[in-house]
Amino acid sequence: MSNPTHEQLYDRLVAVLQYLHDAPAEQLTPDATYAGLGVDSLTMVEISLRLERELGVEVTDTELSQDLSLAETVRLIESKLSADGPLHQTTA
């Protein structure tokens, strides 16, 4: 099974943020940072765990720094998927 596209990864990240942080859709842009969205450290850990569960790639909460943008997060996930391959695939 192939890895998700950049757009699919971004859409999943946005969905995770909306679910865990109740972030308004208009604030969820590729340039938005976790700090700018007001995401706290506990939510960062939850995001990390959710990404691992849904995408099969480990992104630690320390890699998800407060100043990381959503676009940078997607690039980080893509680099991990291409380097390691997914741990497991989930269906959309």
C-alpha positions in Angstrom: 0.0 0.0 0.0 1.4 3.4 -0.9 2.1 6.3 1.5 -0.5 9.1 1.9 0.0 12.2 -0.3 1.1 15.5 1.0 -2.5 16.8 0.8 -3.8 13.7 2.6 -1.3 14.1 5.4 -2.1 17.8 5.8 -5.9 17.0 5.9 -5.3 14.4 8.6 -3.2 16.7 10.7 -5.9 19.4 10.4 -8.5 16.9 11.4 -6.4 15.8 14.4 -6.0 19.4 15.5 -9.7 20.1 15.2 -10.5 17.1 17.2 -7.9 17.4 20.0 -7.6 21.2 20.2 -11.0 22.4 18.8 -9.0 24.7 16.5 -11.1 26.9 14.2 -10.8 25.9 10.6 -9.8 29.4 9.4 -6.8 29.4 11.7 -5.5 26.0 10.4 -3.3 27.1 7.6 0.0 25.6 6.4 1.9 28.5 8.1 0.2 28.2 11.4 2.4 27.2 14.3 1.3 25.2 17.4 2.2 28.2 19.6 0.1 30.5 17.4 -2.8 28.1 17.7 -2.4 28.1 21.5 -1.7 24.3 21.6 -0.4 23.3 25.1 2.2 20.7 25.9 -0.3 18.0 26.8 -2.1 18.4 23.5 1.3 18.2 21.7 1.8 14.7 23.3 -1.8 13.8 22.3 -1.1 14.9 18.7 2.1 12.9 18.6 0.2 9.7 19.8 -2.7 10.3 17.4 -0.3 10.7 14.4 1.5 7.5 15.3 -1.8 5.6 15.6 -3.4 7.0 12.4 -0.4 7.3 10.2 1.8 4.5 11.5 4.8 6.8 12.0 6.4 7.9 15.2 6.7 11.7 15.6 7.7 12.5 19.2 6.2 15.4 21.1 9.8 16.8 21.3 9.9 16.9 17.5 6.6 18.7 17.4 8.0 22.0 18.8 5.7 24.9 19.5 7.3 26.9 16.7 6.8 24.2 14.1 4.3 25.0 11.4 1.7 22.6 10.1 3.5 22.5 6.7 6.8 21.7 8.5 5.0 19.0 10.5 3.7 17.4 7.2 7.3 17.5 5.8 8.6 15.8 9.0 6.0 13.1 8.7 6.8 12.6 5.0 10.5 12.3 5.7 9.8 9.6 8.3 7.4 7.7 6.1 9.9 7.7 3.2 12.8 6.7 5.5 11.1 4.0 7.5 7.9 3.2 5.7 4.6 3.1 7.7 4.4 0.8 10.7 0.8 0.0 9.6 -1.7 1.3 7.2 -5.2 2.6 8.2 -7.9 3.1 5.7 -9.6 6.4 5.2 
